[in-house]
Amino acid sequence: MVKYSPLTTEHITKIKEIVHYENVFQDAETLLHYGHDYTEDLNFPPQIVVKPINKEQIAALLKYCNENKIPVTPRGAGTGLSGGSLPIYGGIALSLEKMNRIVAIDKDNLQATVEPGVINENLRIAVEAEGLFYPPDPASKGSCFMGGNVAHRSGGPKCVKYGTTKDYILNLEIVLPSGAIIWTGADTLKNSTGYNLTQLMIGSEGTLAIVTKIVLRLIPKPQHDLLLWAAFENAEQACAVVPKIFHQGLVPSALEFMERKAVELSVAKHKMSFDFGMEQAYLLIEVDGNDITQLHKEIESIYNILESNGCNNILLAEDATTKEKLWKIRRSIGEVVKSHGIYKEEDTVVKRANLPQLYNKVKSLEQLFGFESICYGHAGDGNLHVNILQGTMTDAAWKNDLPKVITTIFETCKALGGTISGEHGIGLVQKQYMPLVMSKIHFQLMRGIKNTFDPNGILNPGKIFPENY
Ligand SMILES: Cc1cc2nc3c(=O)[nH]c(=O)nc-3n(C[C@H](O)[C@H](O)[C@H](O)COP(=O)(O)OP(=O)(O)OC[C@H]3O[C@@H](n4cnc5c(N)ncnc54)[C@H](O)[C@@H]3O)c2cc1C
């Protein structure tokens, strides 16, 4: 177990010299804010919050913290759902929010270079103005940072067709705990030069280095999209139709699953009018491209597949307002479900065709243990967000049974060819379940990597690795 020095007045004075006093915050309100993210109701305030403005400040800060064994927890926008940005050992919360420039958009090469504090949506808007497209679109895209997306290997609805964050990162500028600053690769579309340090950084959750610049691949913006909303009387049926769409050679640009309860909460939040019938689940299916005639053919084929698989309530969104409404329902679900009482969200992922089995298992556990569950997610990727709500369970039963429920869900994921997180990362709250999917050899290899990058264990301590394992 690494021993960390609590910050002394002398440390704080030195840190203020390194990053300038106006970038260091110690007031109670700020500490409280940077002590939590979107993960349940956890709070671990840091001793100070530091908001550097360039890589040189970060390099000098890390070098000093490394020499003095001061824990540093990197932080993007704090929208994470696995407690990754929580400074559980106190020390410094290192916020990247002031490093928020879009450095360049290179139209010739279809690339962009950004700082880690750029908000996902701001990048999308900026590149779209140039006729370009950055597909990875977490539902939190209006607030999450590109650095956080890299650290979590984030996904979103568009990823079913276009791939996740990992498929768009060409090169990263990183600062190591030693204070060294390096580029992990090259700004090229191909690279077969040694170990792939770029991909190693993607999904490393701030435990290896601080990302200070990101070179991204872009694609031309598709000109058109069509959107279907399909209502099913049976949720299992909705999950089961998903692989059938791909079997027909169709690749939607979004294929989202929502249980009725999720939609009810979202619609109520926005005070929308919505006609609920007997349906229990919905699919939101989008196709995009440049040839509108072709898209109509694709949407018709999807319509036919849905109809021949028990769905007879299908709406084609005719205009931009309807599309916006349907997407708003979907995108708001994460937030509304979380405000619905005590909950635990799991980011399960299985092989796409195995989704019905996973869904059924969650529902059978619901019956057995008496919690309430709300499922939704990126069905096209086999990625189901399972929200377990305390509902009428007693506090004692919740405390006692929840780990059993989660363990069973994760064991089911593994048995169905999946794993315990598709896009939210491991962070603090999932680390205890890592041994379900990783062996001692995995941990030896990962610890070796961690020790090489961060021998004193100052970067985001207490994350990813299970205790005593
Ligand atoms: C309502 C809602 C909807 C969401 N929908 C999705 C979704 O559809 N898909 C999805 O994938 N996720 C989703 N998320 C989760 C979350 O938004 C993503 O994980 C996002 O990428 C986190 O970005 P952030 O800037 O908030 O990072 P934080 O939460 O601040 O940090 C996340 C991790 O990244 C590390 N980190 C941050 N910046 C850096 C850096 N520059 N260098 C090194 N490490 C760094 C932190 O230490 C931490 O471990 C959702 C969250 C919410 C609240």
PDBQT file of the ligand as one rigid body, heavy atoms in Angstrom, charges set to zero:
ROOT
HETATM    1  C1  LIG A 501     -26.224  11.734 -18.292  1.00  0.00    +0.000 C 
HETATM    2  C2  LIG A 501     -24.971  11.016 -18.705  1.00  0.00    +0.000 A 
HETATM    3  C3  LIG A 501     -24.945  10.324 -19.892  1.00  0.00    +0.000 A 
HETATM    4  C4  LIG A 501     -23.789   9.636 -20.282  1.00  0.00    +0.000 A 
HETATM    5  N1  LIG A 501     -23.786   8.982 -21.473  1.00  0.00    +0.000 NA
HETATM    6  C5  LIG A 501     -22.659   8.347 -21.880  1.00  0.00    +0.000 A 
HETATM    7  C6  LIG A 501     -22.627   7.671 -23.141  1.00  0.00    +0.000 A 
HETATM    8  O1  LIG A 501     -23.596   7.652 -23.905  1.00  0.00    +0.000 OA
HETATM    9  N2  LIG A 501     -21.476   7.043 -23.476  1.00  0.00    +0.000 N 
HETATM   10  C7  LIG A 501     -20.372   7.054 -22.662  1.00  0.00    +0.000 A 
HETATM   11  O2  LIG A 501     -19.355   6.474 -23.031  1.00  0.00    +0.000 OA
HETATM   12  N3  LIG A 501     -20.386   7.684 -21.477  1.00  0.00    +0.000 NA
HETATM   13  C8  LIG A 501     -21.483   8.337 -21.062  1.00  0.00    +0.000 A 
HETATM   14  N4  LIG A 501     -21.498   8.981 -19.856  1.00  0.00    +0.000 N 
HETATM   15  C9  LIG A 501     -20.304   8.920 -18.979  1.00  0.00    +0.000 C 
HETATM   16  C10 LIG A 501     -19.328  10.111 -19.108  1.00  0.00    +0.000 C 
HETATM   17  O3  LIG A 501     -19.939  11.249 -19.642  1.00  0.00    +0.000 OA
HETATM   18  C11 LIG A 501     -18.125   9.711 -19.953  1.00  0.00    +0.000 C 
HETATM   19  O4  LIG A 501     -17.408   8.698 -19.274  1.00  0.00    +0.000 OA
HETATM   20  C12 LIG A 501     -17.167  10.863 -20.255  1.00  0.00    +0.000 C 
HETATM   21  O5  LIG A 501     -16.192  10.456 -21.182  1.00  0.00    +0.000 OA
HETATM   22  C13 LIG A 501     -16.461  11.431 -19.029  1.00  0.00    +0.000 C 
HETATM   23  O6  LIG A 501     -15.859  12.638 -19.425  1.00  0.00    +0.000 OA
HETATM   24  P1  LIG A 501     -15.514  13.754 -18.345  1.00  0.00    +0.000 P 
HETATM   25  O7  LIG A 501     -14.849  14.870 -19.048  1.00  0.00    +0.000 OA
HETATM   26  O8  LIG A 501     -16.716  14.124 -17.572  1.00  0.00    +0.000 OA
HETATM   27  O9  LIG A 501     -14.472  12.991 -17.448  1.00  0.00    +0.000 OA
HETATM   28  P2  LIG A 501     -14.352  12.799 -15.824  1.00  0.00    +0.000 P 
HETATM   29  O10 LIG A 501     -15.608  12.185 -15.351  1.00  0.00    +0.000 OA
HETATM   30  O11 LIG A 501     -14.013  14.135 -15.266  1.00  0.00    +0.000 OA
HETATM   31  O12 LIG A 501     -13.156  11.842 -15.763  1.00  0.00    +0.000 OA
HETATM   32  C14 LIG A 501     -13.236  10.541 -16.257  1.00  0.00    +0.000 C 
HETATM   33  C15 LIG A 501     -11.891   9.839 -16.123  1.00  0.00    +0.000 C 
HETATM   34  O13 LIG A 501     -10.962  10.426 -16.992  1.00  0.00    +0.000 OA
HETATM   35  C16 LIG A 501      -9.789  10.850 -16.317  1.00  0.00    +0.000 C 
HETATM   36  N5  LIG A 501      -9.327  12.040 -17.035  1.00  0.00    +0.000 N 
HETATM   37  C17 LIG A 501     -10.064  13.120 -17.370  1.00  0.00    +0.000 A 
HETATM   38  N6  LIG A 501      -9.330  13.972 -18.111  1.00  0.00    +0.000 NA
HETATM   39  C18 LIG A 501      -8.105  13.408 -18.252  1.00  0.00    +0.000 A 
HETATM   40  C19 LIG A 501      -6.902  13.807 -18.912  1.00  0.00    +0.000 A 
HETATM   41  N7  LIG A 501      -6.812  14.944 -19.595  1.00  0.00    +0.000 N 
HETATM   42  N8  LIG A 501      -5.822  12.984 -18.831  1.00  0.00    +0.000 NA
HETATM   43  C20 LIG A 501      -5.897  11.813 -18.159  1.00  0.00    +0.000 A 
HETATM   44  N9  LIG A 501      -7.010  11.398 -17.525  1.00  0.00    +0.000 NA
HETATM   45  C21 LIG A 501      -8.095  12.185 -17.575  1.00  0.00    +0.000 A 
HETATM   46  C22 LIG A 501     -10.256  11.047 -14.895  1.00  0.00    +0.000 C 
HETATM   47  O14 LIG A 501      -9.197  10.892 -13.968  1.00  0.00    +0.000 OA
HETATM   48  C23 LIG A 501     -11.280   9.948 -14.746  1.00  0.00    +0.000 C 
HETATM   49  O15 LIG A 501     -10.650   8.738 -14.440  1.00  0.00    +0.000 OA
HETATM   50  C24 LIG A 501     -22.642   9.664 -19.445  1.00  0.00    +0.000 A 
HETATM   51  C25 LIG A 501     -22.672  10.384 -18.243  1.00  0.00    +0.000 A 
HETATM   52  C26 LIG A 501     -23.819  11.049 -17.868  1.00  0.00    +0.000 A 
HETATM   53  C27 LIG A 501     -23.821  11.822 -16.585  1.00  0.00    +0.000 C 
ENDROOT
TORSDOF 0
